[in-house]
Amino acid sequence: MKHNKARLVWVMGLLLASSLACQLTSPRPASWAGTPTAAAWATEIAITQAAIAGAGDFVFTPTVPTPTQAVTPTPTPTSTPVPEGSGPWLVYPAPEGGGLHAYDLSTERIRAIHLPDPLISADLVKGRSPDGHTLVIRAGSELNTDELALYQIDLPSFEVSKITPLLSLTVQRMIVTDQNTRALDTLAVVTRPDGLAWSPDGRFLAFNAALHNETSDLYVLDTLNERIDRLNGLFTQNASPFWSPGSDWLVSQELNHVQQALGWRSELVSGLRVPSFDSQNTLYVPPAGSREEVFVGWLNPTTFVSYSQADEGPQTLRQLNLAENAQENLIFAGAFQQVAYDPASGVLAYTLDYATAIPQGLTGGIYRVLPDSPVHSLQSAGNWGQLAYDPGGMFLASGLQGVTLFTPDGDSLPLPEEGEARLSPNGNWLVGYGRGEQSSPGARLYRAGSSNPLQTLIETPVEAVLWQPDSAGFFIQSEGVLYHLVFPGLKPREIASGLAPSADLALVWVE
C-alpha cells in the first residue's frame, strides 16, 4: 500500500518524477556484471516459454559458477554509540521510523540503528543468520538510486553496511517514470516478506532481486567465498526461497501475470541442488487456480509440505519427497483455512470452518495428522481463525471459543476467556492475552497445563507478547507501548512508545 501511494504521488507530480529520473544515473556497482545482451534476453524468454509449455520436462542450467566480483559491503553511518552492555538485545522497528532500535537488557538502554525507510520488518526474523552474528534486512526506497538494497548489520557491534542494491538502474527508471506494469510487479516480488532466507548451515543467503533482467531472479550470497551468484534468469518472477534442513536443497517458485486483472499465478515450483548447483528441475506444476504456493516446512531432510493459495483460500495440502524424484503425496486435497506443523515430531494440524467443511462431508474444527498417517483426527470442533505451532512445545489455536492449546500427542488445554497465548521457551509458563473485542482485555500469567490464571499482568488491550529466550521475562505491546516484565516481580516497565498498535510487531533477539 505504501508503494502504491508513493507511485501515485510521483505520477501526479510529473515534473518531480522527471527530476528523480534524472537522479537515477549512477553506474551499477562494480560488484555486478552488466545487463544481458539482447540475444541472451531473447534466449531467456524462449527458455521460459518452453518451461511453461512443458513444465514437467523443464530443466534449467543456472548461470553459475560464473560469479560476480567479490562482495565488498559499503559502510553506512550509524548513530553515536552508547556504552555497550552484555545483552541480549531486543531489536525492533524504530517507532519514529528511520531504522531499528536495539534494547539492551543488561543496561536497559536503547541504541538506534540507522536504515533508510521503508524497511521490510519480516526480515528481522528471516534475516538473522543461524550463528546470530549477522542481521540482513531489506530497506530503502525504490525511487532513490541504489537505496533499496540488502543491508548487513554486524552483531553485536550494530555496524551497518550495504551489501547490494535489489533493482537495476533500468528497473528503477521504469518504476519512477511509470513506463510499464512489469517493473511494478517486479518491485512487488522483490519486496515480498518471504524474499529472504538463510541456509541452516549459515553459508548461503538466498534472496530475490532484479539486477540483470526486468523480472525477479534468484540470487545467493556465498559468505564463504564472498560472492553473489544469480541462480536463474527466467522471464517469470522468482519468489519464496526455501531451504532444506541440511542446506543441500533450495526450493523456490515462479510467479506470473497472465492478465493483469487476474492477479498472480504460480507457474512452477523448482528445486536446486546446493552447493554444486548441478541441476535445477521442476518439482511440481501448481494447479491452475494457484495464486501462489506456500511452503509450510520440512517433515524430514528431503520431504517438505506446501499448499496452493487460491481465490477461495488454501487448498491441496501436499508433501514432496525430493529423494524419490519429487514424488507428490496429498495430505488433504480439499480447501482448508490454516495449517501448522511441529518440526520435531512431524505432526501437522489444519483447520476447517463449517462453511468449508460441510460441502466436503466433514465437521468444522482442528484436525491433527501424524507423519505418514492416513488418519485425520478431529482435535477440537468449531471455527478457529488462527493456528500456529509455538516453539514452547504446543499448537495454539484461537477463535470465537477462545484459545485452545494441544500437544502433538493430542493433550489439550482450553482457555475460553483468552484471545491469544504464548508459551515460555522452557514450556513452564503461559501468557494469555486479548484486545477486549471478543476476549478479555489485558494479559494474564498461567502455569503451563493449568487454565487458572496466577496473576493479572496488565489490564489494557494487548496486541503482542514475546518471551525472552531464557524464559526469565517477556515483552508486552499494549496500545502502542512496549513493556518489559521480569520474574519474580513481573511489573511492567515501559521501554518504548509510539509503536503501531497492531499484532504485527516484528521483534528479534540478538545474543
C-alpha positions as CSV (number, residue, x, y, z in Angstrom):
1,M,0.0,0.0,0.0
2,K,2.8,2.4,0.8
3,H,4.5,1.8,-2.5
4,N,1.2,2.3,-4.4
5,K,0.6,5.7,-2.7
6,A,4.2,6.7,-3.4
7,R,3.8,5.8,-7.1
8,L,0.6,7.8,-7.4
9,V,2.2,10.9,-6.0
10,W,5.1,10.5,-8.5
11,V,2.8,10.1,-11.4
12,M,0.7,13.2,-10.5
13,G,3.9,15.2,-9.9
14,L,5.4,14.7,-13.4
15,L,8.0,17.4,-13.0
16,L,9.2,15.9,-9.7
17,A,9.3,12.4,-11.3
18,S,11.4,13.7,-14.1
19,S,13.8,15.2,-11.6
20,L,14.1,11.9,-9.8
21,A,14.6,10.1,-13.1
22,C,17.5,12.4,-13.8
23,Q,19.0,11.4,-10.5
24,L,19.0,7.7,-11.5
25,T,22.1,8.0,-13.5
26,S,24.8,6.5,-11.2
27,P,26.5,3.4,-12.7
28,R,25.8,0.0,-11.4
29,P,28.1,-1.0,-8.6
30,A,31.3,-2.8,-9.7
31,S,30.3,-5.9,-7.9
32,W,27.6,-6.6,-10.5
33,A,28.0,-7.8,-14.1
34,G,26.5,-5.9,-17.0
35,T,23.0,-6.2,-18.4
36,P,22.5,-9.3,-20.6
37,T,22.7,-8.7,-24.3
38,A,19.6,-8.7,-26.4
39,A,20.4,-12.2,-27.7
40,A,20.7,-13.5,-24.2
41,W,17.5,-11.9,-23.2
42,A,15.7,-13.5,-26.1
43,T,17.1,-16.8,-25.2
44,E,15.8,-16.5,-21.6
45,I,12.4,-15.6,-22.9
46,A,12.4,-18.7,-25.1
47,I,13.5,-20.9,-22.2
48,T,10.6,-19.5,-20.1
49,Q,8.1,-20.1,-22.8
50,A,9.3,-23.7,-23.3
51,A,9.2,-24.2,-19.5
52,I,5.6,-23.1,-19.2
53,A,4.5,-25.1,-22.2
54,G,6.0,-28.3,-20.9
55,A,6.9,-27.7,-17.3
56,G,7.2,-31.3,-16.4
57,D,10.3,-31.7,-18.6
58,F,11.8,-28.3,-17.7
59,V,15.5,-28.4,-16.8
60,F,17.3,-25.1,-16.4
61,T,21.1,-24.8,-16.1
62,P,21.8,-21.9,-13.7
63,T,24.2,-19.1,-14.6
64,V,26.9,-20.4,-12.1
65,P,29.6,-20.9,-11.3
66,T,30.1,-17.7,-13.2
67,P,30.3,-15.4,-10.2
68,T,30.0,-11.7,-9.8
69,Q,33.0,-9.9,-8.3
70,A,33.7,-10.3,-4.6
71,V,31.2,-8.6,-2.3
72,T,32.5,-5.5,-0.6
73,P,29.8,-4.0,1.7
74,T,29.7,-0.2,1.7
75,P,29.7,1.3,5.3
76,T,26.6,3.2,6.3
77,P,26.8,5.7,9.2
78,T,25.1,4.7,12.4
79,S,24.2,6.8,15.4
80,T,26.7,7.7,18.2
81,P,27.2,4.5,20.2
82,V,26.0,4.3,23.8
83,P,28.0,2.4,26.4
84,E,27.6,-1.3,25.5
85,G,26.4,-4.0,27.8
86,S,26.5,-7.7,27.6
87,G,23.0,-8.1,26.1
88,P,20.9,-9.8,25.0
89,W,19.3,-7.2,22.8
90,L,15.7,-6.9,21.6
91,V,15.7,-5.4,18.1
92,Y,12.5,-3.8,16.7
93,P,11.5,-1.1,14.2
94,A,12.1,2.4,15.5
95,P,8.7,3.9,16.4
96,E,9.5,7.2,14.6
97,G,10.9,5.3,11.5
98,G,14.4,5.6,10.1
99,G,15.7,2.2,11.1
100,L,15.7,0.0,14.1
101,H,16.1,0.1,17.9
102,A,18.1,-2.3,20.0
103,Y,17.1,-2.6,23.6
104,D,20.0,-3.9,25.9
105,L,18.6,-6.0,28.7
106,S,21.8,-5.7,30.7
107,T,22.0,-1.8,30.7
108,E,18.3,-1.1,29.9
109,R,19.4,1.3,27.3
110,I,18.3,1.7,23.7
111,R,20.6,2.1,20.7
112,A,19.5,3.4,17.3
113,I,20.4,1.6,14.1
114,H,20.0,3.9,11.1
115,L,18.5,2.4,7.9
116,P,16.6,4.1,5.1
117,D,12.8,3.9,5.1
118,P,10.8,1.8,4.4
119,L,12.2,-1.4,5.8
120,I,10.8,-4.9,5.5
121,S,10.2,-5.9,9.1
122,A,9.7,-9.6,8.3
123,D,13.5,-9.6,7.7
124,L,14.1,-9.1,11.4
125,V,13.2,-12.8,11.8
126,K,14.2,-14.2,8.4
127,G,17.4,-12.1,8.1
128,R,19.1,-13.2,11.3
129,S,22.0,-15.6,10.5
130,P,22.0,-19.0,12.1
131,D,25.1,-18.2,14.1
132,G,23.5,-15.0,15.4
133,H,26.4,-12.8,14.3
134,T,24.7,-11.0,11.3
135,L,21.3,-9.5,10.6
136,V,20.4,-8.8,7.0
137,I,17.4,-6.6,6.2
138,R,15.9,-5.1,3.0
139,A,15.3,-1.4,3.3
140,G,15.2,1.8,1.3
141,S,13.0,3.4,-1.4
142,E,13.0,2.3,-5.0
143,L,12.8,5.9,-6.0
144,N,16.3,6.7,-4.9
145,T,19.4,5.4,-6.7
146,D,20.5,2.1,-5.3
147,E,18.8,2.8,-1.9
148,L,16.5,-0.2,-2.0
149,A,19.1,-2.8,-1.0
150,L,20.3,-5.6,1.2
151,Y,21.9,-4.1,4.4
152,Q,24.1,-6.1,6.7
153,I,24.1,-5.4,10.5
154,D,27.0,-6.9,12.3
155,L,26.3,-8.2,15.8
156,P,26.7,-7.1,18.5
157,S,28.6,-4.0,17.1
158,F,25.4,-3.0,15.2
159,E,27.6,-1.5,12.4
160,V,25.6,-1.2,9.1
161,S,26.9,-2.0,5.6
162,K,25.2,-2.1,2.2
163,I,25.7,-5.5,0.5
164,T,24.0,-4.9,-2.8
165,P,21.1,-3.0,-4.4
166,L,18.0,-5.1,-5.3
167,L,17.0,-3.3,-8.5
168,S,18.9,-2.4,-11.6
169,L,19.0,1.2,-12.7
170,T,16.8,0.2,-15.7
171,V,14.1,-1.2,-13.5
172,Q,14.3,1.8,-11.2
173,R,13.8,4.2,-14.1
174,M,10.7,2.3,-15.2
175,I,9.2,2.5,-11.8
176,V,9.9,6.2,-11.4
177,T,8.5,7.1,-14.9
178,D,5.7,4.5,-14.7
179,Q,6.7,3.1,-18.1
180,N,5.2,-0.4,-17.6
181,T,3.4,-2.5,-15.1
182,R,6.0,-5.3,-15.2
183,A,8.5,-3.1,-13.3
184,L,5.9,-2.6,-10.6
185,D,5.3,-6.4,-10.5
186,T,9.0,-6.9,-10.1
187,L,9.1,-4.4,-7.2
188,A,6.2,-6.2,-5.5
189,V,8.0,-9.6,-5.7
190,V,11.4,-8.3,-4.7
191,T,9.9,-6.8,-1.5
192,R,7.7,-9.8,-0.6
193,P,8.0,-10.8,3.1
194,D,9.3,-14.3,2.0
195,G,12.0,-12.9,-0.3
196,L,15.0,-13.7,2.0
197,A,16.2,-17.0,3.5
198,W,19.4,-18.1,5.2
199,S,20.6,-21.7,4.7
200,P,20.5,-23.5,8.0
201,D,24.3,-24.0,7.9
202,G,24.8,-20.2,7.7
203,R,26.9,-20.3,4.5
204,F,24.3,-19.0,2.0
205,L,21.8,-16.2,2.0
206,A,19.1,-16.6,-0.8
207,F,17.2,-13.6,-1.9
208,N,15.2,-12.2,-4.8
209,A,16.5,-9.3,-6.9
210,A,16.2,-7.8,-10.4
211,L,19.8,-6.8,-11.3
212,H,20.1,-8.5,-14.8
213,N,16.5,-8.8,-16.0
214,E,13.3,-6.7,-15.8
215,T,11.9,-9.5,-13.5
216,S,12.9,-11.0,-10.2
217,D,15.6,-13.7,-10.2
218,L,17.0,-16.0,-7.5
219,Y,20.4,-14.9,-6.1
220,V,22.6,-16.4,-3.4
221,L,25.2,-14.7,-1.3
222,D,28.0,-17.2,-0.6
223,T,29.6,-15.9,2.7
224,L,32.4,-18.5,2.5
225,N,33.7,-17.3,-0.9
226,E,32.3,-13.7,-0.5
227,R,30.5,-13.6,-3.8
228,I,26.9,-13.3,-5.2
229,D,25.6,-15.6,-7.9
230,R,22.5,-15.5,-9.9
231,L,20.9,-18.9,-10.0
232,N,18.2,-18.4,-12.6
233,G,17.2,-15.9,-15.2
234,L,13.6,-16.6,-16.4
235,F,11.1,-14.1,-17.7
236,T,8.7,-15.0,-14.9
237,Q,9.1,-13.7,-11.3
238,N,11.1,-15.9,-9.0
239,A,9.9,-15.8,-5.4
240,S,9.9,-17.6,-2.0
241,P,13.4,-19.1,-1.5
242,F,13.1,-22.1,0.9
243,W,16.0,-24.1,2.2
244,S,16.1,-27.8,3.3
245,P,17.3,-28.6,6.8
246,G,20.6,-29.9,5.5
247,S,21.2,-26.8,3.3
248,D,21.5,-29.0,0.3
249,W,18.3,-28.1,-1.5
250,L,16.9,-24.6,-2.4
251,V,13.3,-24.6,-3.4
252,S,11.5,-21.6,-5.0
253,Q,8.6,-20.8,-7.3
254,E,7.9,-18.8,-10.4
255,L,5.1,-16.3,-10.5
256,N,3.5,-14.6,-13.5
257,H,0.6,-12.3,-14.5
258,V,-1.2,-13.9,-17.4
259,Q,-3.7,-11.0,-17.4
260,Q,-3.1,-8.0,-15.1
261,A,-6.7,-8.0,-13.8
262,L,-6.5,-11.7,-12.8
263,G,-3.5,-11.2,-10.4
264,W,-0.7,-13.6,-9.8
265,R,-0.5,-17.2,-11.0
266,S,2.1,-19.7,-9.8
267,E,3.7,-21.3,-12.8
268,L,6.0,-23.9,-11.3
269,V,8.0,-24.9,-8.2
270,S,11.6,-25.8,-8.8
271,G,14.4,-27.3,-6.7
272,L,18.1,-26.6,-6.9
273,R,20.9,-28.8,-5.5
274,V,23.4,-26.9,-3.4
275,P,26.3,-26.3,-3.3
276,S,27.1,-27.9,-6.6
277,F,24.4,-26.1,-8.5
278,D,24.4,-29.0,-10.9
279,S,20.7,-29.1,-11.7
280,Q,17.5,-27.2,-11.3
281,N,14.4,-29.2,-12.1
282,T,10.7,-28.7,-11.8
283,L,9.3,-30.3,-8.7
284,Y,5.7,-29.9,-9.5
285,V,3.3,-27.7,-11.5
286,P,0.7,-26.0,-9.3
287,P,-3.0,-26.4,-10.1
288,A,-4.4,-23.8,-12.5
289,G,-6.1,-21.7,-9.8
290,S,-3.0,-21.3,-7.6
291,R,-2.1,-17.6,-7.0
292,E,1.0,-18.7,-5.1
293,E,2.5,-21.8,-3.5
294,V,3.1,-21.6,0.3
295,F,5.9,-23.6,1.8
296,V,4.9,-24.9,5.3
297,G,8.1,-26.7,6.4
298,W,10.2,-29.9,6.2
299,L,9.0,-33.2,7.7
300,N,12.5,-34.6,7.2
301,P,15.7,-33.7,5.4
302,T,14.2,-34.5,2.0
303,T,10.4,-34.0,2.4
304,F,8.6,-30.7,2.5
305,V,5.0,-29.7,2.9
306,S,3.3,-27.0,0.8
307,Y,-0.2,-25.9,-0.3
308,S,-1.8,-23.8,-3.1
309,Q,-3.3,-20.4,-2.2
310,A,-6.3,-20.0,-4.5
311,D,-9.0,-17.3,-4.7
312,E,-11.2,-19.4,-2.4
313,G,-8.4,-19.8,0.1
314,P,-5.7,-22.5,0.9
315,Q,-6.2,-25.9,-0.7
316,T,-4.3,-29.0,-1.8
317,L,-2.1,-29.7,1.2
318,R,0.7,-31.9,-0.1
319,Q,4.1,-33.3,0.7
320,L,7.0,-33.7,-1.8
321,N,9.9,-36.2,-1.4
322,L,13.0,-35.0,-3.2
323,A,14.8,-38.3,-2.5
324,E,12.2,-40.1,-4.6
325,N,12.1,-38.0,-7.8
326,A,9.9,-35.3,-6.2
327,Q,7.1,-37.8,-5.5
328,E,4.0,-35.9,-4.5
329,N,1.6,-37.3,-1.9
330,L,-1.6,-35.5,-1.0
331,I,-2.2,-34.9,2.7
332,F,-5.6,-33.1,2.2
333,A,-7.0,-32.5,-1.3
334,G,-9.7,-30.0,-0.4
335,A,-9.9,-26.5,0.9
336,F,-8.9,-25.5,4.5
337,Q,-8.1,-22.3,6.4
338,Q,-4.9,-22.7,8.4
339,V,-2.0,-25.2,8.8
340,A,0.8,-25.6,11.2
341,Y,3.4,-28.3,12.0
342,D,5.8,-29.4,14.7
343,P,9.2,-29.7,13.2
344,A,10.4,-32.1,15.9
345,S,7.6,-34.7,15.7
346,G,6.4,-34.0,12.1
347,V,2.8,-33.7,13.3
348,L,0.6,-31.5,11.2
349,A,-2.6,-29.6,12.2
350,Y,-5.0,-27.8,10.0
351,T,-8.4,-26.1,10.4
352,L,-11.7,-26.2,8.6
353,D,-14.5,-23.7,9.2
354,Y,-18.1,-25.0,8.9
355,A,-18.7,-23.3,5.5
356,T,-15.7,-25.2,4.1
357,A,-16.1,-28.5,5.9
358,I,-19.8,-29.2,5.3
359,P,-19.6,-29.4,1.4
360,Q,-16.7,-31.8,1.9
361,G,-18.8,-34.0,4.3
362,L,-16.7,-33.1,7.3
363,T,-17.0,-31.4,10.6
364,G,-15.6,-27.9,11.1
365,G,-12.7,-27.8,13.5
366,I,-9.0,-28.6,14.1
367,Y,-7.6,-31.8,12.6
368,R,-4.3,-33.5,13.6
369,V,-2.3,-35.7,11.3
370,L,0.6,-37.9,12.4
371,P,3.6,-38.4,10.0
372,D,2.8,-40.6,7.0
373,S,-0.6,-41.5,8.5
374,P,-3.9,-41.5,6.5
375,V,-5.9,-40.8,9.7
376,H,-7.0,-37.2,10.3
377,S,-8.1,-36.9,13.9
378,L,-10.6,-34.2,14.9
379,Q,-8.8,-32.4,17.7
380,S,-11.5,-29.8,18.5
381,A,-14.7,-28.8,16.7
382,G,-15.6,-25.2,15.9
383,N,-14.5,-22.3,13.8
384,W,-10.9,-21.4,14.5
385,G,-9.4,-18.3,13.0
386,Q,-5.8,-18.7,13.8
387,L,-3.5,-21.8,14.2
388,A,0.2,-21.9,14.9
389,Y,2.9,-24.1,16.5
390,D,4.6,-22.5,19.5
391,P,8.3,-23.4,20.0
392,G,7.4,-23.9,23.7
393,G,6.0,-27.3,22.6
394,M,2.3,-26.9,21.8
395,F,-0.1,-26.0,19.0
396,L,-2.1,-22.8,19.6
397,A,-5.5,-22.1,18.1
398,S,-7.8,-19.1,18.6
399,G,-11.3,-18.3,17.6
400,L,-14.7,-17.3,19.0
401,Q,-14.3,-20.1,21.5
402,G,-11.2,-18.5,23.0
403,V,-7.8,-20.3,22.9
404,T,-7.1,-24.0,22.9
405,L,-3.6,-25.4,23.3
406,F,-2.8,-29.0,22.4
407,T,0.4,-31.2,22.2
408,P,1.4,-33.2,19.2
409,D,0.0,-36.2,21.1
410,G,-3.4,-34.6,21.4
411,D,-3.5,-33.5,25.0
412,S,-5.4,-30.2,25.2
413,L,-5.9,-27.1,27.4
414,P,-8.8,-24.7,26.8
415,L,-8.6,-21.0,27.7
416,P,-12.1,-19.8,26.8
417,E,-11.6,-16.2,28.0
418,E,-8.3,-15.5,26.1
419,G,-7.8,-14.2,22.6
420,E,-4.2,-15.3,22.1
421,A,-1.5,-17.1,24.1
422,R,2.3,-17.5,24.2
423,L,4.3,-20.3,25.9
424,S,7.7,-19.6,27.5
425,P,10.6,-21.3,25.7
426,N,11.1,-23.7,28.6
427,G,7.5,-24.7,28.4
428,N,6.8,-23.9,32.1
429,W,4.7,-20.6,31.8
430,L,2.0,-19.2,29.6
431,V,0.8,-15.7,29.0
432,G,-2.8,-15.4,27.7
433,Y,-4.0,-12.0,26.4
434,G,-6.7,-10.2,24.4
435,R,-7.7,-7.0,22.9
436,G,-11.1,-6.9,24.6
437,E,-13.1,-7.2,21.4
438,Q,-14.1,-10.9,21.6
439,S,-11.9,-11.8,24.6
440,S,-10.9,-10.3,27.9
441,P,-8.6,-7.3,27.6
442,G,-5.2,-7.4,29.1
443,A,-2.7,-10.2,29.8
444,R,-2.6,-12.9,32.5
445,L,0.1,-15.4,33.6
446,Y,-0.7,-19.1,33.8
447,R,1.3,-22.1,34.9
448,A,1.6,-24.3,31.8
449,G,-1.0,-27.1,31.9
450,S,-3.4,-25.0,34.1
451,S,-6.4,-23.0,33.0
452,N,-6.5,-20.9,36.2
453,P,-4.6,-17.6,35.9
454,L,-2.0,-16.9,38.6
455,Q,-1.7,-13.1,38.1
456,T,-3.1,-10.2,36.0
457,L,-0.1,-8.6,34.3
458,I,-1.8,-5.7,32.5
459,E,-5.4,-4.6,32.0
460,T,-5.3,-2.6,28.8
461,P,-5.8,-4.3,25.4
462,V,-2.8,-6.3,24.3
463,E,-1.6,-6.8,20.7
464,A,1.5,-8.9,21.1
465,V,3.7,-10.9,23.6
466,L,7.3,-12.0,23.2
467,W,9.2,-14.2,25.6
468,Q,12.9,-13.8,26.4
469,P,14.9,-16.8,25.2
470,D,15.8,-17.6,28.8
471,S,12.2,-17.5,29.9
472,A,13.1,-15.1,32.7
473,G,10.8,-12.4,31.3
474,F,8.8,-11.2,28.4
475,F,7.6,-8.1,26.5
476,I,4.0,-6.9,26.1
477,Q,2.8,-4.5,23.4
478,S,-0.3,-2.6,24.5
479,E,-1.9,0.3,22.8
480,G,1.4,1.3,21.0
481,V,3.6,0.9,24.1
482,L,6.2,-1.8,24.6
483,Y,6.6,-3.0,28.2
484,H,9.2,-5.3,29.8
485,L,8.3,-7.7,32.6
486,V,10.8,-9.8,34.5
487,F,10.4,-12.5,37.1
488,P,9.7,-12.6,40.0
489,G,8.0,-9.2,40.3
490,L,6.6,-9.0,36.7
491,K,6.0,-5.3,37.0
492,P,5.5,-3.6,33.6
493,R,8.4,-1.2,32.7
494,E,7.8,1.0,29.6
495,I,10.7,0.9,27.2
496,A,9.2,2.3,24.0
497,S,6.1,4.2,22.9
498,G,4.6,5.3,19.6
499,L,4.5,1.8,18.1
500,A,1.9,0.9,15.6
501,P,-1.0,-0.7,17.6
502,S,-1.0,-3.9,15.6
503,A,-0.2,-7.5,16.3
504,D,2.4,-7.5,13.5
505,L,5.2,-6.0,15.6
506,A,8.4,-7.6,14.4
507,L,10.9,-8.5,17.1
508,V,14.1,-10.5,17.1
509,W,16.6,-11.5,19.9
510,V,20.3,-10.9,19.5
511,E,22.7,-12.6,21.9
